[in-house]
Structure formats: structure tokens, C-alpha cells
Amino acid sequence: MANKTWDAIVVGGSAAGLSAAQMLGRSRRKVLVVDSGSPRNRFAAHMHGILGQDGTPPGDLVAKGRRELEQYDVEIQEGNVTSVSDGGKVVTVTIDGEDSHDARALIVATGVTDNLPQVQGLAQRWGVTVLHCPYCHGWEVRDQKFGVLTTMPMSMHQAELVRQWSDDVTVFTAGAGQIDPGVEQRLLARGVKLVAEPVVEIVGDGEAISAVRTADGAEYDIEVVFTGGPMTPNDAFLAELNLDRTDTPVGNFLKVDEFGRTSHERIWAVGNVSNPMANVPLSMSAGTNGGAFANAILVAEDGQIAVEEGTA
Ligand SMILES: Cc1cc2nc3c(=O)[nH]c(=O)nc-3n(C[C@H](O)[C@H](O)[C@H](O)COP(=O)(O)OP(=O)(O)OC[C@H]3O[C@@H](n4cnc5c(N)ncnc54)[C@H](O)[C@@H]3O)c2cc1C
């Protein structure tokens, strides 16, 4: 693709990025979406908690979004953005280390990488019988035997939450650190079992789980494991810009304002890349918000340029 200046480049073509591209495209902006094709929820067969899309396979939503964008001045390119540099009135985006494009606005919607606990039998069941979000999949596994594999203090929040979907919950507490006595009291009062021994294996046939094995060799009757680790935002390609960041309980993230704008006036970060707690609807909403706001900033800039050129 020949180098040219775009009104906006969107990095990441999933829930957040396509929503931003839709707003910008509908605002008659010339937009390039660059996507490397690995949305976070690719491990799950169906999505839930999304009004009007309950049970939709994740790939179907992305495919439909891409089809909708065909009517606008939006191009979609497969690729991996490897760096971004500041050129003053534009930012320069490098794709796959060689292809450079300039943009007046940059929307970063590259999501996160989930750092899963290194436990035998866990990774291959991620998104099926090893889950992180009860709002996404809790209804489908309700009343089954839950195990919560803690990895950090935040895991105790997950432990309390999932009790809403099952009255058979065992929490493996080795990864949680010092447990707040109030939390422990509430869990025990609701019949939740606490196991301090570290987990070494998730046991079962295929994707099914029949037990969780601990270091002392004991096996606990479990059908579904809830867990989650720290997350790494997929934003390393922005490193040279030194954008402001903030610490959260699950990792260090780009700092953004209420419209998703980073500390750089031409760069927005929307969806999971700046909000680790965002599900699909929240990511879509952040993309919509960021895309519309980026257009508003470009409108203001267009006006200023017209004034300076005497062409208003
Ligand atoms: C197993 C699992 C199941 C889930 N189920 C649900 C559910 O049922 N309901 C729900 O609401 N939420 C669910 N979620 C959460 C959901 O996945 C996220 O909220 C959502 O994907 C965030 O959207 P996003 O657009 O911010 O990021 P993503 O969907 O992760 O998209 C980021 C995109 O950016 C691309 N990308 C990354 N880096 C680059 C780069 N350098 N250059 C170019 N492209 C890049 C990626 O390839 C990807 O396509 C689930 C999450 C997981 C892990």
C-alpha cells in the first residue's frame, strides 16, 4: 500500500477499533485500520452480556463490523504496528517494521494479553472451562462445581463474585497473598471452601475438568475454574512517545481522559488497552467515544487551518 496521510489510523480491528473506525468513517474521514487478527476473546465459542448479540461467536461480530465499514472511506490492512513516532502535525505509524503511514489522529485499540497462571492443563481450557468473567460465561456454567485459582489479591474479589452463580465454590488461596479477614468471614459464611495448598494441575478429559490437583497430591471435585492474572496492554509500539501511564491492580496502563485521549494530543487509547475491565460493549462504547472525539478535534483543526489559509 502506497504511503499517504490519513485523517486517522486505527490500530486494532476488533470491538473498540472497529467502533472508532465506524464513527470516523461516518464522519467522512479517510481511515486506515491495521489489525493483526488476534482479539482477546478468540478462545471462546460464544459471547454473552452484549445486548442484541447474546451468544454470537466473537468472529461473527468482527466480520459484520468489517462489512459495515465497506460503505465508508475506511481501508483495513492486516499487519502488526511496530512503532509510532511524533511528526508534529501528524504521527507516523510503521507497519511490520517497513511500511510507514502518516495520520492526523491515531486510535490505539490493541487490547491486552492475559498472563495466565502456569499450571498444567490450564491454558488449553482457557475460554471453555477455565474462565475469568462470570458476567460473560457464568450463566452457562451456573450451579456447577467452581474452583477459583487465585493469582493476586484482586482474585479474592473474583472469589466473592462467582458465588452468585454457584453454591459449590472452592477457592485455592495460595496466590492471593494476605487475605482480608472480612472477606474470609463472608466467604465462609456463604459456604465457600478455602484451600491454602498451591494448585499444580487441572485434571480432566479434553476440555472438560474433573478435578483440581494440589501440591500435596489431593484432588478436589471441580468442573469449572475461574482465574485471571495480571494483564499486559498491547502498547509496546508506543514506547518511544513516553505517554503518561497509571498503575492498576492488574497492571500498568496508558492514562487516558474521559474521551480516551492519552497525554499526546493526537493519540487515543480505547477498549481493553486502556481499560482492563472493559467487556465487549464497554470497549465498543469507548471506541465510539474516542472516534467521535478524534473527529471533533480534526474538525476544530480544519477550521483553524481554513482561518490561517483565508479559505473559510
Ligand atoms: C476467553 C475470553 C472470553 C471473553 N468473553 C467475553 C464475552 O462473552 N462478553 C464480553 O463482553 N467480553 C468478553 N471477553 C472480553 C473481550 O474479549 C474484551 O472486552 C474485548 O475483546 C476488548 O476489545 P478490544 O477491541 O479492546 O480488544 P481486542 O478484542 O483484544 O482486539 C485487539 C485487536 O488489536 C490487534 N492488535 C494488537 N496489537 C496490534 C498491533 N501492534 N498492530 C495491529 N493490531 C494489533 C489484535 O490482533 C486484535 O485484533 C472475553 C475475554 C476472554 C479472554
The ligand as an SDF file (V2000), in Angstrom:
LIG
                    3D

 53 58  0  0  0  0  0  0  0  0999 V2000
  -11.7720  -16.0350   26.9370 C   0  0  0  0  0  0  0  0  0  0  0  0
  -12.4680  -14.7060   26.9290 C   0  0  0  0  0  0  0  0  0  0  0  0
  -13.8400  -14.6450   26.7280 C   0  0  0  0  0  0  0  0  0  0  0  0
  -14.4840  -13.4150   26.7430 C   0  0  0  0  0  0  0  0  0  0  0  0
  -15.8340  -13.3970   26.5870 N   0  0  0  0  0  0  0  0  0  0  0  0
  -16.4900  -12.2200   26.5990 C   0  0  0  0  0  0  0  0  0  0  0  0
  -17.9110  -12.1920   26.4900 C   0  0  0  0  0  0  0  0  0  0  0  0
  -18.5720  -13.2400   26.4090 O   0  0  0  0  0  0  0  0  0  0  0  0
  -18.5110  -10.9750   26.5170 N   0  0  0  0  0  0  0  0  0  0  0  0
  -17.8210   -9.8160   26.6270 C   0  0  0  0  0  0  0  0  0  0  0  0
  -18.4380   -8.7500   26.6060 O   0  0  0  0  0  0  0  0  0  0  0  0
  -16.4690   -9.8090   26.7450 N   0  0  0  0  0  0  0  0  0  0  0  0
  -15.8010  -10.9880   26.7290 C   0  0  0  0  0  0  0  0  0  0  0  0
  -14.4260  -11.0110   26.8600 N   0  0  0  0  0  0  0  0  0  0  0  0
  -13.6980   -9.7310   26.9270 C   0  0  0  0  0  0  0  0  0  0  0  0
  -13.4280   -9.2450   25.4870 C   0  0  0  0  0  0  0  0  0  0  0  0
  -12.5550  -10.1500   24.8530 O   0  0  0  0  0  0  0  0  0  0  0  0
  -12.7990   -7.8620   25.5010 C   0  0  0  0  0  0  0  0  0  0  0  0
  -13.5870   -6.9810   26.2680 O   0  0  0  0  0  0  0  0  0  0  0  0
  -12.7150   -7.2750   24.0890 C   0  0  0  0  0  0  0  0  0  0  0  0
  -12.1140   -8.2050   23.2050 O   0  0  0  0  0  0  0  0  0  0  0  0
  -11.9200   -5.9780   24.0980 C   0  0  0  0  0  0  0  0  0  0  0  0
  -11.9810   -5.4290   22.8090 O   0  0  0  0  0  0  0  0  0  0  0  0
  -10.7680   -4.5750   22.2160 P   0  0  0  0  0  0  0  0  0  0  0  0
  -11.2060   -4.1610   20.8640 O   0  0  0  0  0  0  0  0  0  0  0  0
  -10.3470   -3.5600   23.2050 O   0  0  0  0  0  0  0  0  0  0  0  0
   -9.5380   -5.6110   22.1230 O   0  0  0  0  0  0  0  0  0  0  0  0
   -9.4040   -6.9730   21.3120 P   0  0  0  0  0  0  0  0  0  0  0  0
  -10.7360   -7.5550   21.0230 O   0  0  0  0  0  0  0  0  0  0  0  0
   -8.4470   -7.8210   22.0810 O   0  0  0  0  0  0  0  0  0  0  0  0
   -8.7850   -6.5240   19.9260 O   0  0  0  0  0  0  0  0  0  0  0  0
   -7.4970   -6.0020   19.8200 C   0  0  0  0  0  0  0  0  0  0  0  0
   -7.0720   -6.1680   18.3570 C   0  0  0  0  0  0  0  0  0  0  0  0
   -5.8530   -5.4630   18.1590 O   0  0  0  0  0  0  0  0  0  0  0  0
   -4.9590   -6.2640   17.4180 C   0  0  0  0  0  0  0  0  0  0  0  0
   -3.5910   -5.8340   17.7090 N   0  0  0  0  0  0  0  0  0  0  0  0
   -2.8950   -5.9410   18.8750 C   0  0  0  0  0  0  0  0  0  0  0  0
   -1.6670   -5.3890   18.7520 N   0  0  0  0  0  0  0  0  0  0  0  0
   -1.5870   -4.9300   17.4770 C   0  0  0  0  0  0  0  0  0  0  0  0
   -0.5740   -4.2440   16.7430 C   0  0  0  0  0  0  0  0  0  0  0  0
    0.6010   -3.9180   17.2980 N   0  0  0  0  0  0  0  0  0  0  0  0
   -0.8160   -3.9430   15.4390 N   0  0  0  0  0  0  0  0  0  0  0  0
   -2.0130   -4.2470   14.8750 C   0  0  0  0  0  0  0  0  0  0  0  0
   -3.0130   -4.8780   15.5270 N   0  0  0  0  0  0  0  0  0  0  0  0
   -2.8060   -5.2040   16.8120 C   0  0  0  0  0  0  0  0  0  0  0  0
   -5.2740   -7.6880   17.8730 C   0  0  0  0  0  0  0  0  0  0  0  0
   -4.8290   -8.6340   16.9190 O   0  0  0  0  0  0  0  0  0  0  0  0
   -6.7960   -7.6250   18.0000 C   0  0  0  0  0  0  0  0  0  0  0  0
   -7.4370   -7.9570   16.7900 O   0  0  0  0  0  0  0  0  0  0  0  0
  -13.7470  -12.2190   26.9040 C   0  0  0  0  0  0  0  0  0  0  0  0
  -12.3580  -12.2880   27.1070 C   0  0  0  0  0  0  0  0  0  0  0  0
  -11.7320  -13.5010   27.1330 C   0  0  0  0  0  0  0  0  0  0  0  0
  -10.2420  -13.5750   27.3900 C   0  0  0  0  0  0  0  0  0  0  0  0
  1  2  1  0
  2  3  1  0
  2 52  2  0
  3  4  2  0
  4  5  1  0
  4 50  1  0
  5  6  2  0
  6  7  1  0
  6 13  1  0
  7  8  2  0
  7  9  1  0
  9 10  1  0
 10 11  2  0
 10 12  1  0
 12 13  2  0
 13 14  1  0
 14 15  1  0
 14 50  1  0
 15 16  1  0
 16 17  1  0
 16 18  1  0
 18 19  1  0
 18 20  1  0
 20 21  1  0
 20 22  1  0
 22 23  1  0
 23 24  1  0
 24 25  2  0
 24 26  1  0
 24 27  1  0
 27 28  1  0
 28 29  2  0
 28 30  1  0
 28 31  1  0
 31 32  1  0
 32 33  1  0
 33 34  1  0
 33 48  1  0
 34 35  1  0
 35 36  1  0
 35 46  1  0
 36 37  1  0
 36 45  1  0
 37 38  2  0
 38 39  1  0
 39 40  1  0
 39 45  2  0
 40 41  1  0
 40 42  2  0
 42 43  1  0
 43 44  2  0
 44 45  1  0
 46 47  1  0
 46 48  1  0
 48 49  1  0
 50 51  2  0
 51 52  1  0
 52 53  1  0
M  END
$$$$
